[in-house]
Amino acid sequence: MPDRTPTPTAATAKYIFVTGGVTSSLGKGIISASLAKLLQARGFRVTIQKFDPYINIDPGTLNPYEHGECYVTDDGAETDLDLGHYERFLNVPTSQANNVTTGRIYDHVITKEREGAYLGKTVQVVPHITDEIKRRMLLLGQTGQFDVVITEIGGSIGDIESLPFVESVRQLRWDLPENSSLVIHLTLLPYLKAAGELKTKPTQHSVRDLRSAGLQPDILVCRSEYPIPAEMRRKIALFCNVNINSVIESLDADSIYSVPLLMLKEHLDERVIKKLKLQGGAAQPDLDVWKDFLGRLKNPTEEVTIALVGKYVELPDAYKSIIEAFVHAGAQNECKVTVRSIQSDHLSAENVAQQLHGVDGVLVAPGFGERGFEGKIAAVKYVRENNIPFFGICLGMQVAVVEFGRHVLGLAEASSTEMNPQTPHPVIAMMEEQKTVTLKGGTMRLGAYDCELRRNSKAAKAYGRNHISERHRHRYEFNNEYLKQYEAAGMIPSGLNPDTGLVEVVELANHPWFVAGQFHPELKSTVQNPHPLFVRFVKAAIQYRKG
């Protein structure tokens, strides 16, 4: 066997690769984020990246029912929703480099081939595709900003789409210096009710498939509904060729935020530190802030019900960041926030009072397209007239503007040109520079933009400052030709983009809490820093409930 020689491009960072088997949706993202949190709490600089096996360049054009929400980073990347978990756990921003798809890999390689970069060679999956995957897997580690890079491989072992990624990891483990990488494999131990026991065979088969692809897992994380007996751990260790103390139990948790403490109890971070020979970290992770958050989350003194009005409510992951932002804001207020999802298709002027009965606040969610638009209009009109706390996000702000135009300003046919291109009152209209764009992907205002808040406005009081930066994902804007008319009638443009003058926040002066933003505040809410607009909205809901 040839000597193991480090690749010349390898950095000093350590690399952890997380794969999954048996079934999808086992929680690779949560395990990755939990491990990262434990390592970060010991003083290590950690980042996480997600490699997705689908052919789309990014999730930007995917239906939320297909893939859940599209998470947007500060640099404008449209990414997988798992990056939201990474940021919420670590409180560290991610970027385009943290999410790579098969489509992006192939797009890069094919473009290079067309440019003649391969000098006439036959371009193949191995080595050209795998070399590009390996290059991107190492990028973050080569910046010098991180001690550990965790790479989550999307899909399940055995999927044909994931094979190039698995092969790339196999090659990288040979290229990198010894003790510089390890593989964590997440599997399922199903419980058979008729037999009354957990079964290890699916895990054995999954590890066999992984090994047949050339990868031997260093650590097994076994999802289970019941505790794993010591004898079963020994069996798994024996048949899967891992140390018994590297068989980690991952029980179903009451909250995803409990998982880091469960992994701490199972010594997952200790096993990783020992196997990677990581130096310089604290003897124990500092999780005081995390435990304080969990204490407030699990011991609320208040309770409110918030209506989430949207068009994708059948799939909770479609509004994942909003749901989690309510968890963070609820804990900050020591309040249990129950989110009642309401399909905007089913709302009308006739049934809105009945549908929203008993709620303490209403959030109108983001979205694209005409479906459900009029239902959202009905919801906004009801909360505006009945002084119920309201929070609008992106399309939710546009709906608030249209509703105000119709029912307060008397512009009966006011609309967004997205919904009605022929409207005589386009109070929401497309950005001028976008009118000539025909491609769907990457054509919107994406990423972080600055915003100046009006002094003493509701938004400014919530943030505690006047200059903010928030993430965007949209193509339509408030039409400033109507700005003076709206302000004179009581809808205040309390947030403006300092460079373009575009309206970023609107609010009603004579309403307890009626605030709507063109941006997506939920994308910046984390355990450590709950978003101030969500915190203040929940507080307004508590006050409303108390009368």
Secondary structure per residue as TSV (DSSP state, phi and psi in degrees):
chain	resnum	aa	ss	phi	psi
A	1	M	-	360.0	134.7
A	2	P	-	-68.1	159.0
A	3	D	-	-63.7	147.7
A	4	R	-	-82.5	106.3
A	5	T	-	-110.2	126.0
A	6	P	-	-60.8	141.3
A	7	T	-	-66.6	142.8
A	8	P	T	-65.5	-17.5
A	9	T	T	-92.8	-3.2
A	10	A	-	-67.6	137.8
A	11	A	-	-98.1	-179.4
A	12	T	S	-80.3	-9.7
A	13	A	S	-65.7	155.3
A	14	K	E	-97.4	148.5
A	15	Y	E	-122.1	130.2
A	16	I	E	-118.1	128.1
A	17	F	E	-111.6	128.2
A	18	V	E	-113.0	118.1
A	19	T	E	-115.7	165.5
A	20	G	E	-133.8	153.8
A	21	G	-	-145.9	175.8
A	22	V	S	76.6	-56.9
A	23	T	S	-154.5	163.6
A	24	S	S	-82.8	174.8
A	25	S	-	60.7	31.6
A	26	L	S	-81.6	-18.1
A	27	G	-	105.5	37.3
A	28	K	H	-58.3	-39.2
A	29	G	H	-64.3	-40.1
A	30	I	H	-70.9	-40.3
A	31	I	H	-64.1	-43.0
A	32	S	H	-61.3	-45.9
A	33	A	H	-66.7	-36.7
A	34	S	H	-67.8	-43.9
A	35	L	H	-62.4	-43.6
A	36	A	H	-60.1	-40.0
A	37	K	H	-63.0	-43.1
A	38	L	H	-64.1	-41.6
A	39	L	H	-68.8	-40.0
A	40	Q	H	-62.5	-39.5
A	41	A	H	-68.7	-13.7
A	42	R	T	-93.6	-2.0
A	43	G	T	104.9	2.1
A	44	F	-	-84.8	148.2
A	45	R	-	-88.9	118.5
A	46	V	E	-128.6	143.2
A	47	T	E	-136.8	162.0
A	48	I	E	-128.7	140.1
A	49	Q	E	-128.8	152.7
A	50	K	E	-120.0	126.9
A	51	F	E	-109.1	113.2
A	52	D	E	-102.4	137.8
A	53	P	-	-86.2	5.2
A	54	Y	S	-85.1	163.0
A	55	I	S	-82.7	-18.3
A	56	N	S	-56.1	143.8
A	57	I	S	-62.6	-40.8
A	58	D	S	-155.3	172.8
A	59	P	G	-78.0	4.9
A	60	G	G	-57.1	-32.5
A	61	T	G	-103.2	7.3
A	62	L	S	-82.2	139.8
A	63	N	-	-63.6	132.3
A	64	P	H	-55.3	-27.9
A	65	Y	H	-67.5	-24.4
A	66	E	H	-81.8	-39.3
A	67	H	H	-136.6	7.8
A	68	G	-	76.0	-164.7
A	69	E	-	-70.3	157.0
A	70	C	-	-98.3	117.5
A	71	Y	E	-90.6	132.4
A	72	V	E	-111.1	133.6
A	73	T	-	-96.0	171.8
A	74	D	T	-57.7	-37.2
A	75	D	T	-84.6	10.4
A	76	G	-	87.8	11.2
A	77	A	-	-76.8	134.1
A	78	E	E	-92.7	116.7
A	79	T	E	-131.8	177.0
A	80	D	-	-68.2	148.6
A	81	L	T	-64.5	-19.6
A	82	D	H	-61.6	-27.0
A	83	L	H	-63.9	-26.7
A	84	G	H	-63.0	-43.5
A	85	H	H	-60.5	-42.8
A	86	Y	H	-58.3	-46.0
A	87	E	H	-70.2	-40.0
A	88	R	H	-64.7	-34.0
A	89	F	H	-80.4	-43.4
A	90	L	H	-93.8	-19.2
A	91	N	-	59.8	32.4
A	92	V	-	-126.1	128.5
A	93	P	-	-64.2	145.3
A	94	T	-	-102.0	-179.7
A	95	S	-	-150.2	-175.5
A	96	Q	G	-54.3	-35.4
A	97	A	G	-67.5	-15.9
A	98	N	G	-86.2	-5.1
A	99	N	E	-140.3	119.0
A	100	V	E	-129.0	136.3
A	101	T	E	-112.1	161.3
A	102	T	H	-55.9	-40.4
A	103	G	H	-58.7	-42.2
A	104	R	H	-67.0	-38.6
A	105	I	H	-61.9	-51.2
A	106	Y	H	-64.9	-38.6
A	107	D	H	-59.0	-43.3
A	108	H	H	-65.3	-46.3
A	109	V	H	-67.0	-42.4
A	110	I	H	-66.4	-39.1
A	111	T	H	-60.8	-43.7
A	112	K	H	-62.7	-39.5
A	113	E	H	-62.9	-42.0
A	114	R	H	-65.7	-28.0
A	115	E	T	-83.0	-5.1
A	116	G	T	82.9	17.7
A	117	A	T	-67.3	-20.0
A	118	Y	T	-97.6	8.6
A	119	L	T	54.3	40.3
A	120	G	T	82.4	0.5
A	121	K	-	-70.0	155.6
A	122	T	-	-71.4	120.2
A	123	V	-	-85.1	124.5
A	124	Q	-	-132.1	166.1
A	125	V	I	-58.8	-46.6
A	126	V	I	-113.7	117.1
A	127	P	I	-104.4	-7.1
A	128	H	I	-70.4	-47.2
A	129	I	I	-67.6	-46.4
A	130	T	H	-65.6	-34.1
A	131	D	H	-64.1	-39.9
A	132	E	H	-68.1	-38.7
A	133	I	H	-62.1	-46.0
A	134	K	H	-62.1	-40.8
A	135	R	H	-58.5	-43.7
A	136	R	H	-73.8	-30.8
A	137	M	H	-65.3	-28.0
A	138	L	H	-92.3	-13.5
A	139	L	H	-55.5	-51.6
A	140	L	G	-64.9	-35.6
A	141	G	G	-68.9	-22.2
A	142	Q	G	-87.6	-3.9
A	143	T	G	-75.6	-18.4
A	144	G	S	81.5	2.1
A	145	Q	S	-90.4	-12.3
A	146	F	-	-132.7	144.0
A	147	D	S	-87.6	-32.6
A	148	V	E	-135.4	133.3
A	149	V	E	-117.7	118.6
A	150	I	E	-99.5	126.2
A	151	T	E	-114.7	116.0
A	152	E	E	-92.4	124.8
A	153	I	E	-94.5	117.8
A	154	G	-	-68.9	162.1
A	155	G	S	80.7	-172.0
A	156	S	-	-119.7	149.8
A	157	I	T	-59.4	132.0
A	158	G	T	107.9	-21.6
A	159	D	-	-68.1	133.0
A	160	I	G	-63.7	-31.7
A	161	E	G	-66.9	-27.6
A	162	S	G	-86.2	-10.2
A	163	L	H	-57.0	-43.8
A	164	P	H	-61.1	-33.9
A	165	F	H	-69.1	-43.3
A	166	V	H	-63.4	-41.7
A	167	E	H	-64.0	-37.2
A	168	S	H	-65.6	-39.8
A	169	V	H	-64.2	-41.1
A	170	R	H	-58.2	-44.8
A	171	Q	H	-67.3	-42.4
A	172	L	H	-61.7	-38.7
A	173	R	H	-64.4	-26.7
A	174	W	H	-80.6	-36.5
A	175	D	H	-72.0	-38.1
A	176	L	S	-76.2	155.7
A	177	P	-	-61.6	159.7
A	178	E	T	-61.1	146.4
A	179	N	T	62.6	22.8
A	180	S	S	-104.5	-7.7
A	181	S	E	-150.2	157.5
A	182	L	E	-153.3	161.0
A	183	V	E	-116.1	126.8
A	184	I	E	-107.7	126.8
A	185	H	E	-113.1	124.4
A	186	L	E	-98.7	124.1
A	187	T	E	-132.0	178.5
A	188	L	E	-117.9	134.8
A	189	L	-	-106.9	95.0
A	190	P	-	-70.2	147.3
A	191	Y	E	-102.7	120.0
A	192	L	E	-92.7	112.2
A	193	K	T	-62.2	-40.5
A	194	A	T	-64.0	-37.5
A	195	A	T	-86.0	-19.8
A	196	G	T	70.2	31.4
A	197	E	E	-154.9	160.1
A	198	L	E	-75.9	151.2
A	199	K	-	-120.3	132.6
A	200	T	-	-96.7	-12.1
A	201	K	H	-58.8	-43.3
A	202	P	H	-57.9	-37.1
A	203	T	H	-66.6	-42.7
A	204	Q	H	-59.0	-44.8
A	205	H	H	-65.1	-39.4
A	206	S	H	-64.0	-43.8
A	207	V	H	-66.3	-37.2
A	208	R	H	-60.8	-42.0
A	209	D	H	-63.9	-39.1
A	210	L	H	-65.8	-42.3
A	211	R	H	-69.3	-32.9
A	212	S	H	-66.5	-22.5
A	213	A	T	-88.3	1.9
A	214	G	T	98.3	8.1
A	215	L	-	-115.6	127.1
A	216	Q	-	-103.5	118.7
A	217	P	-	-67.0	143.5
A	218	D	S	-89.5	-32.6
A	219	I	E	-136.4	135.8
A	220	L	E	-108.6	126.3
A	221	V	E	-107.8	116.1
A	222	C	E	-106.3	110.5
A	223	R	E	-71.4	135.7
A	224	S	E	-156.0	149.6
A	225	E	S	-84.9	-16.6
A	226	Y	S	-132.9	154.2
A	227	P	-	-55.9	144.2
A	228	I	-	-92.7	118.0
A	229	P	-	-60.6	152.7
A	230	A	H	-59.0	-38.9
A	231	E	H	-63.6	-36.9
A	232	M	H	-69.7	-36.2
A	233	R	H	-61.6	-42.1
A	234	R	H	-62.6	-40.1
A	235	K	H	-63.3	-45.9
A	236	I	H	-61.7	-44.4
A	237	A	H	-59.7	-43.5
A	238	L	H	-64.0	-49.1
A	239	F	H	-82.4	-16.1
A	240	C	H	-108.0	0.8
A	241	N	T	66.0	41.4
A	242	V	-	-128.2	160.5
A	243	N	-	-65.8	146.9
A	244	I	G	-62.6	-33.6
A	245	N	G	-79.8	1.8
A	246	S	G	-103.6	9.8
A	247	V	E	-96.1	106.6
A	248	I	E	-102.4	129.9
A	249	E	E	-86.5	129.3
A	250	S	E	-124.3	91.7
A	251	L	E	-77.8	153.6
A	252	D	-	-57.3	134.7
A	253	A	-	-112.6	155.5
A	254	D	S	-72.1	-20.9
A	255	S	S	-151.1	145.9
A	256	I	G	-62.2	-24.8
A	257	Y	G	-78.2	-6.8
A	258	S	G	-85.4	-15.3
A	259	V	H	-63.1	-41.3
A	260	P	H	-55.9	-39.5
A	261	L	H	-70.3	-34.2
A	262	L	H	-65.9	-40.1
A	263	M	H	-69.8	-31.9
A	264	L	H	-64.3	-43.2
A	265	K	H	-61.2	-33.2
A	266	E	T	-86.7	0.3
A	267	H	T	64.4	30.7
A	268	L	H	-61.1	-44.1
A	269	D	H	-64.5	-37.0
A	270	E	H	-63.7	-41.3
A	271	R	H	-63.6	-41.9
A	272	V	H	-65.2	-45.4
A	273	I	H	-60.8	-42.3
A	274	K	H	-66.9	-44.2
A	275	K	H	-69.6	-33.9
A	276	L	H	-90.2	-4.7
A	277	K	T	53.8	45.5
A	278	L	-	-71.5	134.0
A	279	Q	-	-115.3	147.3
A	280	G	S	97.9	-5.2
A	281	G	-	-81.6	165.1
A	282	A	-	-69.7	155.1
A	283	A	S	-64.6	-33.6
A	284	Q	S	-135.7	145.9
A	285	P	-	-70.2	142.3
A	286	D	-	-89.7	101.1
A	287	L	-	-116.9	24.9
A	288	D	H	-60.7	-44.6
A	289	V	H	-64.5	-41.7
A	290	W	H	-63.0	-44.8
A	291	K	H	-66.9	-34.9
A	292	D	H	-64.2	-42.8
A	293	F	H	-60.0	-46.3
A	294	L	H	-63.5	-37.8
A	295	G	H	-60.9	-44.5
A	296	R	H	-71.3	-34.0
A	297	L	H	-65.0	-39.9
A	298	K	H	-92.9	-5.5
A	299	N	S	-131.1	62.0
A	300	P	-	-72.2	151.3
A	301	T	S	-107.3	-10.4
A	302	E	E	-129.9	166.9
A	303	E	E	-149.4	133.1
A	304	V	E	-134.5	159.2
A	305	T	E	-117.5	124.3
A	306	I	E	-112.3	130.3
A	307	A	E	-85.9	124.3
A	308	L	E	-101.7	105.6
A	309	V	E	-96.6	114.4
A	310	G	E	-154.7	176.7
A	311	K	S	-104.2	-4.3
A	312	Y	-	-120.1	26.2
A	313	V	T	-67.7	-16.8
A	314	E	T	-64.3	-25.0
A	315	L	S	-112.4	105.3
A	316	P	G	-54.8	-33.3
A	317	D	G	-65.7	-16.5
A	318	A	G	-65.5	-24.9
A	319	Y	G	-125.1	37.9
A	320	K	H	-56.3	-47.5
A	321	S	H	-66.3	-33.8
A	322	I	H	-66.2	-45.8
A	323	I	H	-58.4	-45.3
A	324	E	H	-69.7	-34.2
A	325	A	H	-62.9	-34.1
A	326	F	H	-68.6	-34.1
A	327	V	H	-62.4	-46.8
A	328	H	H	-64.5	-47.0
A	329	A	H	-67.7	-35.3
A	330	G	H	-62.4	-46.1
A	331	A	H	-62.3	-39.9
A	332	Q	H	-60.6	-35.7
A	333	N	T	-93.7	6.4
A	334	E	T	50.2	49.2
A	335	C	E	-134.5	135.3
A	336	K	E	-83.0	118.8
A	337	V	E	-100.9	112.6
A	338	T	E	-94.9	119.2
A	339	V	E	-95.1	119.8
A	340	R	E	-101.1	110.5
A	341	S	E	-79.2	131.1
A	342	I	E	-127.3	122.2
A	343	Q	E	-71.5	118.7
A	344	S	G	-64.5	-24.3
A	345	D	G	-57.5	-31.6
A	346	H	G	-91.6	-0.2
A	347	L	-	-93.7	143.6
A	348	S	-	-152.2	169.5
A	349	A	T	-59.9	-28.9
A	350	E	T	-76.2	-34.6
A	351	N	T	-112.1	0.5
A	352	V	H	-61.7	-37.4
A	353	A	H	-63.9	-40.8
A	354	Q	H	-70.0	-40.9
A	355	Q	H	-67.0	-34.7
A	356	L	T	-98.9	9.9
A	357	H	T	-61.5	131.4
A	358	G	T	86.6	-0.6
A	359	V	-	-87.1	154.0
A	360	D	S	-105.1	-2.6
A	361	G	E	-174.3	157.2
A	362	V	E	-131.4	127.7
A	363	L	E	-111.8	123.8
A	364	V	E	-96.7	121.3
A	365	A	-	-85.4	165.7
A	366	P	-	-67.7	169.5
A	367	G	-	167.4	173.6
A	368	F	-	-129.9	150.1
A	369	G	S	90.8	167.2
A	370	E	S	-77.8	-27.2
A	371	R	T	-58.9	129.2
A	372	G	T	81.6	-0.8
A	373	F	H	-64.0	-46.1
A	374	E	H	-67.6	-31.4
A	375	G	H	-64.2	-37.9
A	376	K	H	-68.0	-37.2
A	377	I	H	-58.1	-45.1
A	378	A	H	-61.8	-40.1
A	379	A	H	-63.9	-45.7
A	380	V	H	-64.6	-42.1
A	381	K	H	-60.0	-41.7
A	382	Y	H	-65.1	-46.0
A	383	V	H	-72.3	-32.6
A	384	R	H	-65.1	-44.4
A	385	E	H	-75.9	-22.0
A	386	N	T	-108.8	10.6
A	387	N	T	57.2	33.3
A	388	I	-	-85.8	133.7
A	389	P	-	-51.4	133.4
A	390	F	E	-130.9	141.4
A	391	F	E	-137.4	121.1
A	392	G	E	-113.3	136.5
A	393	I	E	-122.1	122.4
A	394	C	T	57.1	-105.4
A	395	L	H	-58.2	-30.2
A	396	G	H	-60.1	-35.4
A	397	M	H	-70.8	-42.0
A	398	Q	H	-62.9	-39.4
A	399	V	H	-61.2	-43.3
A	400	A	H	-61.3	-39.8
A	401	V	H	-66.1	-44.8
A	402	V	H	-63.7	-45.5
A	403	E	H	-61.0	-42.8
A	404	F	H	-64.5	-40.4
A	405	G	H	-62.7	-41.4
A	406	R	H	-70.7	-46.7
A	407	H	H	-103.7	-10.9
A	408	V	T	-112.8	-46.4
A	409	L	S	-83.2	-12.7
A	410	G	-	79.6	16.3
A	411	L	-	-88.0	81.3
A	412	A	T	-56.2	-32.0
A	413	E	T	-104.7	18.4
A	414	A	E	-58.7	141.0
A	415	S	E	-164.5	-178.7
A	416	S	E	-96.9	142.4
A	417	T	T	-67.8	-13.1
A	418	E	T	-67.8	-38.1
A	419	M	T	-89.7	-35.7
A	420	N	-	-142.5	92.6
A	421	P	T	-60.2	-22.4
A	422	Q	T	-98.3	9.1
A	423	T	-	-57.4	136.2
A	424	P	S	-73.3	-14.6
A	425	H	E	-128.6	80.2
A	426	P	E	-78.9	74.8
A	427	V	E	-68.7	-21.7
A	428	I	E	-121.4	126.0
A	429	A	E	-140.7	163.1
A	430	M	E	-72.3	147.4
A	431	M	-	-62.4	140.2
A	432	E	G	-56.5	-42.5
A	433	E	G	-70.4	-11.0
A	434	Q	G	-95.9	-9.0
A	435	K	T	-66.3	-23.1
A	436	T	T	-96.0	-1.2
A	437	V	-	-81.3	134.5
A	438	T	-	-113.2	-26.9
A	439	L	-	-74.0	141.8
A	440	K	S	-77.7	-41.2
A	441	G	T	-73.6	132.8
A	442	G	T	66.8	28.9
A	443	T	-	-103.5	0.7
A	444	M	S	-96.9	172.9
A	445	R	E	-75.6	110.2
A	446	L	E	-123.4	143.0
A	447	G	E	93.2	-167.1
A	448	A	E	-80.8	133.1
A	449	Y	E	-132.9	147.5
A	450	D	E	-76.2	156.0
A	451	C	E	-147.5	133.7
A	452	E	E	-102.0	123.3
A	453	L	E	-94.0	143.5
A	454	R	-	-68.9	134.1
A	455	R	T	-58.7	138.2
A	456	N	T	67.2	10.8
A	457	S	-	-74.2	164.8
A	458	K	H	-58.6	-42.1
A	459	A	H	-64.2	-46.1
A	460	A	H	-62.8	-39.5
A	461	K	H	-66.0	-36.3
A	462	A	H	-65.9	-45.1
A	463	Y	H	-74.3	-31.1
A	464	G	T	78.3	15.0
A	465	R	S	-159.0	169.3
A	466	N	S	-105.4	-18.9
A	467	H	E	-110.5	123.8
A	468	I	E	-133.0	167.6
A	469	S	E	-135.4	128.1
A	470	E	E	-136.2	160.0
A	471	R	E	-91.4	142.2
A	472	H	E	-120.7	156.7
A	473	R	E	-159.8	86.9
A	474	H	E	-167.4	168.6
A	475	R	S	-120.6	-15.9
A	476	Y	E	-109.1	146.6
A	477	E	E	-132.8	162.7
A	478	F	E	-61.6	132.2
A	479	N	-	-84.2	107.8
A	480	N	G	-66.0	-9.9
A	481	E	G	-64.6	-22.0
A	482	Y	G	-100.8	5.7
A	483	L	H	-61.0	-49.9
A	484	K	H	-63.2	-37.8
A	485	Q	H	-62.7	-43.7
A	486	Y	H	-66.0	-45.5
A	487	E	H	-64.9	-38.6
A	488	A	H	-63.5	-28.0
A	489	A	H	-90.7	-4.8
A	490	G	T	113.5	-0.6
A	491	M	E	-95.2	109.8
A	492	I	E	-89.7	126.2
A	493	P	E	-79.5	85.8
A	494	S	E	-86.2	-4.1
A	495	G	E	-140.5	127.2
A	496	L	E	-128.8	145.5
A	497	N	-	-72.2	123.5
A	498	P	T	-66.4	-22.9
A	499	D	T	-89.1	-37.0
A	500	T	T	-111.4	-16.9
A	501	G	-	77.6	5.0
A	502	L	-	-66.8	143.3
A	503	V	E	-76.5	126.9
A	504	E	E	-108.1	-29.6
A	505	V	E	-138.3	136.8
A	506	V	E	-125.1	151.9
A	507	E	E	-153.8	161.1
A	508	L	E	-102.9	128.4
A	509	A	T	-70.1	-33.0
A	510	N	T	-102.2	35.3
A	511	H	S	-133.1	141.4
A	512	P	S	-54.1	-44.8
A	513	W	S	-159.9	97.3
A	514	F	E	-133.2	94.7
A	515	V	E	-131.8	135.4
A	516	A	E	-140.2	138.7
A	517	G	E	-121.8	143.1
A	518	Q	S	-71.6	-20.6
A	519	F	S	-91.5	-177.4
A	520	H	-	-114.1	86.1
A	521	P	G	-65.0	-26.4
A	522	E	G	-60.3	-24.0
A	523	L	G	-73.8	-12.4
A	524	K	G	-114.1	10.0
A	525	S	-	-85.2	130.0
A	526	T	-	-132.6	169.0
A	527	V	S	-57.1	-44.3
A	528	Q	S	-75.4	-31.3
A	529	N	S	-133.0	79.8
A	530	P	-	-56.8	142.8
A	531	H	-	-69.6	131.7
A	532	P	H	-61.4	-32.2
A	533	L	H	-68.5	-38.9
A	534	F	H	-68.2	-40.9
A	535	V	H	-60.1	-45.8
A	536	R	H	-71.4	-33.6
A	537	F	H	-64.7	-44.0
A	538	V	H	-64.1	-39.6
A	539	K	H	-62.4	-40.3
A	540	A	H	-64.0	-37.1
A	541	A	H	-65.9	-38.5
A	542	I	H	-62.1	-45.2
A	543	Q	H	-64.2	-38.4
A	544	Y	H	-64.1	-42.9
A	545	R	H	-62.1	-35.0
A	546	K	T	-79.1	-6.2
A	547	G	-	80.7	360.0
